Amino acid sequence: MADVTPSRRSLAGIVLVVAGALLLLNFVLGLAAVTALSPWLTVLAYLAIGVAFLILALASFQGTITRIALIVGAVGWLLLALGLVVALPAVLVTVALVAAALGTLVAAIALYVGKEVTNMSAIAFIVTGIVAAIILLATVAAAALGDFGTVLAVLFAILLVVTGVLFARTQGSRGR
């Protein structure tokens, strides 16, 4: 089993809940036609996801693949946040989208396979990773998702909150 302190995983969970809440707030404000905060809420949400992944990567998971995937995902999300603030080259944005998508998905699968978190947390993280990968890779492919993309974006925000809550709570006597 991994020597992951529940406090680090809990902290990462709380940060994921904040990221999901920011994305949900952004969606609700968009419905109310309040767009002034939109880019900043997204920047803060992407920063929060990147920070949560870094916290998880530093949380001493035993799996090297898990750590690498979390770091790759963190770098991808942090670059996406930076890309919303300053103009990045298109190639770097594409690399960030792919890194965030694959890093998230591979990390989630590695956590599940390695049994480093409980099944419920790992499954929630995998579903979140799949939804994130669809959204991010559709952007890479320049595929317009339309209303389905809106549904996926809201679903992603909700799944971030659920995954964060599952990570934040103490899980069993072994603290997994």
N, C-alpha and C positions, 0 to 999 in steps of 0.2 A: 504494500500500500504506500501511497505517497505521504510524505511528511508536509502536507499542506496545512498551514495554520488556518483554523476556521475564521480567524479575524481577517486574514488577507482575502480569503474567498468571499467572506461576508462583505468586506469593503468593495471588492469588485462587483458583487451583486448589487449593492446599493448604488454604485456608479452606473451600472446598466439600467437600473430602475429610473434613475435621473435622466439618462439618455432617452429611454422610451417615453418618459413623461414629457420631455422637451419636444420630441417629435409629434406626440399626440397634441400638445399645446399648439404647435405650429400648424397642424391640420385644422384644429378647431378655429384658430384665429384666421386661417385662410378661408374657412366657411363664412366667417363674419366679415370678410373683405378687409382684414387688418393685415397688411403685407409688409409694414415697416420693419417688423421684427423677424420676418421669415428667414432671411439669410443667416442672421445671427443665432437664431434658435437651432438651425441645422448645423452651423459651425460648432456650437457648444455641444450638441448631441454627438456629432462625429468625434470631437475631442474626447468626450466622455467614454465613448466606445473604445477609442484607442488607448486611453488611460486604463480602462478596465482590463483590456487585453494585456497591457504591460504589467499590471498588478498580478494577473493570473500567471503570466510567464515567469515573474519573479517569485511566485509562490512555491517554488521548489517541487513542481511536478516531476516525477521520476522519468517520464517519457521525453526523450530528446526531441522526437518528432512533434510532440505536443508543444513544447517550449518554442521550437522554431516556427511552427505554424502560428502560434499566438503572437510572436514578435512580427512575423510577416504581416499578419492581419492588423496588428497595431500600427505598423508603419503605413500600411495602405489607408486605414481610417484617418490617421493623422495627416497624411498627404492630401486626402480628400477634403479635410477641414481647411487645410492651408490653401488648397485650390479654390475654395469659396471666398477667401479673403484677398488673395493676390492671383494674378494671371500666371498660371503654370503652363509650360509647353504641353501640347496635346499628347505627346508621347508619354510624358510623366503622369498625366491624368489617367491615361489608359493603363499604365503600369500600376498606378494606385488602385484603380477599380479592380483589376485582376488580382492584385495582392490582397486587397480587403476581402474580396469574394472567396478566393481559394484559401487564404489564411483562416478565415472564419469557419469555412466548411471543413477543412482538414483538421483544425483544432477540435472542433466539436466531435468529429468522428473519432479522433485519437483519444479524446477524453472518455468516450463511450467504450471503445475497444479496450482501453487500458484500465477500465473500472476505477478511475481515479475520482470520480464523483458518482453519486447515486444514479440509478437508471433514469429516474424521473427528470433530474436536472440535465443529464446528458441528452435525453431525447428532446427536451424542450430546446436545448442549445442546438441540436442538429436541425430541428424544424426552423429555428430562427436563422441558422446558417444557410439553409436551402432557400428560404425566402429572400435573404440578403443577396445570395448569389444570383438568383433570378433577376432581381432589381438591378444589381450592379453590372452583370454580364449583358443584360438587355441594353444598358447604356453603351457598353463597349461595342455591341453589334449595331448600334443606332436603331434599335427596334423600338417603335412607339408602342407602349403597352396600353395607352389610353386609360379608360376607366378601370381596367384590370390592374394597371399600375398603381392607381390610387388605392384600390382595395389592398394590394400587396404592401403599399407603404404604411397604411394604417395597421395591417396585420403584423408587419415587421415591428412597429412601435409597441403594439400590445405584447408581442412575443418577447421583446426586450424586457418589458416590465415583468412578465411571467418568469423568464429565465433568471432575471436579477433577483426576484423574490426567492426562487428555488435555491439559488447560490447563496443567498444571504442567510437563510435559515439553517440552524444546526441540524445536521442530518444523521441521525442514529447515534449509537454509543461510540462509534469509531470516529465521529466527526467528519465523515465523508460528505 
